[in-house]
Amino acid sequence: MGIFSSIKEAIFGKKAKAQDAPLPKTTGIPSKQDQTVPIINVENSLDSMPGADRLNWRTSIVDLMKLINVDSSYDNRKALAQELGRDDYSGSAEDNIWLHRRTMQELSANGGRVPAEFLD
């Protein structure tokens, strides 16, 4: 399991694995099954976690990872950056800003409702 999978599971819950399965092809007509996929409010989920009020998870990838109990070491952040498409991660402030935004974009792409300011 990759770093992003650990992040997604911590925010979405263990049921997130079921959402990873490919969706059946549809005819374009919405069905009840199409409407039952839950959308996870990422902001509410993170805000409700113990310690959220003491960490700046909204802008810091390190604090986000600490909040959800994922190792925030340089090596793990570098591995996460590589999973999300960046091989030249150096751990700079700019890299960490990119990594936080890219993580939020990926959460959104995987069924999370993420505030627009996290996706810029």
Backbone as CSV, one residue per row, in Angstrom:
resi,resn,N_x,N_y,N_z,CA_x,CA_y,CA_z,C_x,C_y,C_z
1,MET,0.855,-1.173,0.000,0.000,0.000,0.000,0.896,1.230,0.000
2,GLY,0.592,2.183,-0.855,1.385,3.392,-0.974,1.017,4.434,0.072
3,ILE,1.779,5.503,0.096,1.544,6.588,1.047,0.185,7.232,0.782
4,PHE,-0.128,7.490,-0.501,-1.420,8.108,-0.787,-2.564,7.206,-0.347
5,SER,-2.447,5.916,-0.540,-3.491,4.992,-0.086,-3.677,5.082,1.417
6,SER,-2.593,5.233,2.156,-2.683,5.384,3.610,-3.407,6.676,3.982
7,ILE,-3.116,7.750,3.253,-3.772,9.033,3.499,-5.260,8.918,3.198
8,LYS,-5.585,8.348,2.049,-6.982,8.209,1.653,-7.754,7.351,2.653
9,GLU,-7.168,6.255,3.077,-7.835,5.367,4.022,-8.054,6.065,5.366
10,ALA,-7.084,6.859,5.803,-7.208,7.565,7.076,-8.327,8.605,7.036
11,ILE,-8.533,9.226,5.883,-9.556,10.273,5.759,-10.910,9.692,5.392
12,PHE,-10.932,8.764,4.439,-12.188,8.209,3.946,-12.685,7.046,4.795
13,GLY,-11.782,6.411,5.513,-12.142,5.234,6.294,-11.786,3.977,5.526
14,LYS,-11.911,2.858,6.177,-11.535,1.574,5.584,-12.393,1.209,4.381
15,LYS,-13.593,1.741,4.292,-14.480,1.430,3.168,-13.984,2.028,1.864
16,ALA,-12.973,2.893,1.938,-12.432,3.520,0.726,-11.902,2.478,-0.244
17,LYS,-11.434,1.347,0.267,-10.916,0.309,-0.616,-11.990,-0.191,-1.570
18,ALA,-13.217,-0.255,-1.120,-14.310,-0.706,-1.972,-14.534,0.266,-3.123
19,GLN,-14.244,1.538,-2.908,-14.424,2.532,-3.965,-13.342,2.440,-5.030
20,ASP,-12.257,1.728,-4.732,-11.178,1.594,-5.705,-11.544,0.662,-6.852
21,ALA,-12.545,-0.186,-6.653,-12.946,-1.128,-7.692,-13.494,-0.355,-8.886
22,PRO,-13.246,-0.849,-10.098,-13.761,-0.154,-11.271,-15.286,-0.103,-11.240
23,LEU,-15.821,1.033,-11.645,-17.270,1.172,-11.701,-17.798,0.477,-12.943
24,PRO,-18.990,-0.124,-12.857,-19.557,-0.772,-14.037,-19.883,0.263,-15.098
25,LYS,-19.812,-0.168,-16.342,-20.155,0.728,-17.436,-21.643,1.033,-17.349
26,THR,-21.980,2.299,-17.617,-23.380,2.698,-17.531,-23.878,3.076,-18.911
27,THR,-25.173,3.152,-19.000,-25.800,3.497,-20.267,-26.029,4.991,-20.385
28,GLY,-25.555,5.747,-19.388,-25.794,7.181,-19.403,-27.035,7.554,-18.616
29,ILE,-27.814,6.570,-18.228,-29.004,6.812,-17.419,-28.615,6.553,-15.966
30,PRO,-28.767,7.568,-15.096,-28.378,7.365,-13.709,-29.208,6.257,-13.055
31,SER,-28.540,5.415,-12.324,-29.237,4.358,-11.592,-29.080,4.608,-10.107
32,LYS,-29.815,3.855,-9.312,-29.692,3.993,-7.864,-28.286,3.653,-7.419
33,GLN,-27.652,2.682,-8.060,-26.298,2.291,-7.696,-25.324,3.450,-7.931
34,ASP,-25.491,4.172,-9.039,-24.611,5.295,-9.336,-24.718,6.375,-8.264
35,GLN,-25.882,6.514,-7.663,-26.124,7.573,-6.703,-25.741,7.192,-5.276
36,THR,-25.361,5.953,-5.037,-25.070,5.529,-3.671,-23.603,5.643,-3.294
37,VAL,-22.738,6.013,-4.212,-21.318,6.174,-3.884,-21.194,7.389,-2.973
38,PRO,-20.733,7.183,-1.739,-20.664,8.317,-0.810,-19.555,9.286,-1.193
39,ILE,-19.845,10.551,-1.009,-18.847,11.595,-1.186,-18.372,11.973,0.210
40,ILE,-17.086,11.939,0.420,-16.506,12.237,1.723,-16.129,13.711,1.770
41,ASN,-16.629,14.423,2.770,-16.256,15.809,2.973,-14.905,15.816,3.685
42,VAL,-13.857,16.053,2.932,-12.489,15.956,3.442,-12.261,16.964,4.567
43,GLU,-12.705,18.179,4.382,-12.500,19.216,5.393,-13.173,18.835,6.713
44,ASN,-14.431,18.409,6.662,-15.133,18.016,7.888,-14.484,16.806,8.538
45,SER,-14.078,15.858,7.722,-13.442,14.656,8.240,-12.162,15.007,8.996
46,LEU,-11.338,15.859,8.411,-10.080,16.239,9.054,-10.315,17.128,10.277
47,ASP,-11.255,18.060,10.167,-11.553,18.937,11.303,-12.065,18.168,12.519
48,SER,-12.703,17.041,12.298,-13.273,16.277,13.404,-12.257,15.355,14.081
49,MET,-11.061,15.282,13.542,-10.034,14.409,14.127,-9.389,15.069,15.335
50,PRO,-9.065,14.263,16.355,-8.388,14.820,17.531,-7.067,15.475,17.144
51,GLY,-6.869,16.694,17.630,-5.640,17.425,17.357,-5.725,18.356,16.164
52,ALA,-6.834,18.327,15.427,-6.958,19.167,14.230,-6.836,20.650,14.564
53,ASP,-7.277,21.030,15.749,-7.218,22.439,16.139,-5.792,22.905,16.449
54,ARG,-4.859,21.986,16.619,-3.475,22.341,16.940,-2.534,22.215,15.739
55,LEU,-3.051,21.716,14.627,-2.204,21.506,13.448,-2.716,22.323,12.270
56,ASN,-1.820,22.791,11.454,-2.178,23.584,10.284,-2.294,22.675,9.047
57,TRP,-3.185,21.706,9.111,-3.320,20.727,8.040,-3.814,21.341,6.744
58,ARG,-4.445,22.511,6.808,-5.008,23.140,5.601,-3.931,23.610,4.618
59,THR,-2.731,23.885,5.108,-1.667,24.351,4.216,-0.379,23.551,4.333
60,SER,-0.259,22.737,5.346,0.991,22.015,5.583,0.818,20.519,5.349
61,ILE,1.576,19.978,4.410,1.527,18.531,4.156,2.054,17.773,5.369
62,VAL,3.034,18.337,6.069,3.575,17.683,7.264,2.489,17.590,8.339
63,ASP,1.781,18.696,8.598,0.716,18.675,9.600,-0.438,17.781,9.179
64,LEU,-0.757,17.760,7.890,-1.809,16.867,7.399,-1.439,15.418,7.693
65,MET,-0.217,15.051,7.387,0.226,13.677,7.614,0.280,13.350,9.110
66,LYS,0.714,14.307,9.934,0.740,14.099,11.384,-0.671,13.882,11.916
67,LEU,-1.619,14.683,11.440,-3.000,14.592,11.910,-3.583,13.206,11.692
68,ILE,-3.270,12.603,10.564,-3.858,11.293,10.248,-2.925,10.135,10.586
69,ASN,-1.880,10.442,11.345,-0.939,9.417,11.825,-0.217,8.675,10.704
70,VAL,0.193,9.430,9.685,1.037,8.898,8.618,2.403,9.549,8.792
71,ASP,3.445,8.757,8.754,4.810,9.256,8.940,5.077,10.411,7.967
72,SER,5.444,11.565,8.521,5.660,12.752,7.693,7.142,13.014,7.407
73,SER,7.954,11.993,7.539,9.389,12.152,7.290,9.653,12.565,5.842
74,TYR,10.834,13.099,5.622,11.236,13.492,4.271,11.098,12.317,3.301
75,ASP,11.547,11.145,3.706,11.492,9.974,2.820,10.054,9.638,2.431
76,ASN,9.123,9.723,3.377,7.723,9.440,3.051,7.120,10.525,2.168
77,ARG,7.468,11.782,2.430,6.971,12.853,1.563,7.536,12.715,0.154
78,LYS,8.792,12.325,0.053,9.401,12.116,-1.266,8.703,10.965,-1.986
79,ALA,8.407,9.878,-1.263,7.696,8.748,-1.869,6.297,9.164,-2.314
80,LEU,5.622,9.975,-1.506,4.290,10.468,-1.878,4.382,11.332,-3.131
81,ALA,5.361,12.226,-3.180,5.541,13.080,-4.365,5.761,12.225,-5.606
82,GLN,6.542,11.168,-5.489,6.780,10.287,-6.627,5.490,9.578,-7.033
83,GLU,4.699,9.136,-6.066,3.401,8.509,-6.379,2.500,9.471,-7.137
84,LEU,2.602,10.763,-6.798,1.720,11.763,-7.384,2.329,12.471,-8.588
85,GLY,3.466,11.960,-9.070,3.987,12.430,-10.346,5.159,13.381,-10.323
86,ARG,5.856,13.479,-9.214,6.998,14.399,-9.176,8.234,13.660,-8.687
87,ASP,9.187,13.490,-9.568,10.404,12.750,-9.228,11.502,13.630,-8.644
88,ASP,11.368,14.958,-8.780,12.433,15.852,-8.328,12.116,16.536,-7.001
89,TYR,11.365,15.882,-6.130,11.006,16.437,-4.823,12.260,16.620,-3.965
90,SER,12.429,17.841,-3.413,13.608,18.116,-2.582,13.248,18.453,-1.142
91,GLY,11.961,18.619,-0.856,11.547,18.954,0.495,11.500,20.444,0.771
92,SER,11.687,21.263,-0.251,11.647,22.716,-0.078,10.219,23.158,0.252
93,ALA,10.080,24.400,0.695,8.755,24.947,0.988,7.862,24.871,-0.253
94,GLU,8.410,25.204,-1.417,7.633,25.158,-2.659,7.192,23.733,-2.978
95,ASP,8.086,22.783,-2.764,7.744,21.377,-2.999,6.631,20.927,-2.058
96,ASN,6.702,21.354,-0.798,5.682,20.952,0.164,4.328,21.579,-0.147
97,ILE,4.330,22.816,-0.635,3.074,23.450,-1.063,2.493,22.671,-2.237
98,TRP,3.331,22.337,-3.206,2.870,21.540,-4.351,2.316,20.204,-3.876
99,LEU,3.017,19.546,-2.966,2.609,18.230,-2.502,1.273,18.285,-1.775
100,HIS,1.062,19.306,-0.978,-0.220,19.463,-0.277,-1.342,19.646,-1.292
101,ARG,-1.153,20.545,-2.237,-2.190,20.797,-3.262,-2.439,19.551,-4.098
102,ARG,-1.388,18.879,-4.483,-1.534,17.677,-5.315,-2.248,16.568,-4.548
103,THR,-1.969,16.457,-3.250,-2.658,15.473,-2.422,-4.144,15.794,-2.358
104,MET,-4.483,17.057,-2.168,-5.894,17.468,-2.118,-6.584,17.215,-3.465
105,GLN,-5.879,17.477,-4.562,-6.447,17.213,-5.885,-6.731,15.725,-6.054
106,GLU,-5.816,14.905,-5.590,-5.976,13.453,-5.727,-7.108,12.947,-4.831
107,LEU,-7.250,13.515,-3.633,-8.389,13.156,-2.771,-9.695,13.512,-3.461
108,SER,-9.727,14.673,-4.106,-10.915,15.092,-4.845,-11.217,14.136,-5.991
109,ALA,-10.195,13.725,-6.698,-10.374,12.813,-7.835,-10.816,11.422,-7.394
110,ASN,-10.634,11.107,-6.108,-10.991,9.793,-5.592,-12.251,9.817,-4.737
111,GLY,-13.085,10.822,-4.913,-14.374,10.840,-4.234,-14.462,11.756,-3.041
112,GLY,-13.467,12.578,-2.827,-13.520,13.519,-1.710,-14.046,14.863,-2.163
113,ARG,-14.811,15.489,-1.284,-15.247,16.872,-1.554,-14.236,17.761,-0.841
114,VAL,-13.489,18.512,-1.639,-12.391,19.336,-1.152,-12.717,20.790,-1.483
115,PRO,-12.579,21.717,-0.525,-12.845,23.126,-0.833,-11.986,23.609,-1.998
116,ALA,-12.553,24.495,-2.782,-11.888,24.987,-3.992,-10.524,25.608,-3.710
117,GLU,-10.355,26.277,-2.561,-9.062,26.914,-2.292,-7.931,25.901,-2.120
118,PHE,-8.266,24.639,-1.891,-7.251,23.599,-1.776,-6.844,23.055,-3.143
119,LEU,-7.565,23.423,-4.168,-7.337,22.839,-5.486,-6.659,23.789,-6.463
120,ASP,-6.370,24.999,-6.062,-5.768,25.992,-6.978,-4.428,25.532,-7.479
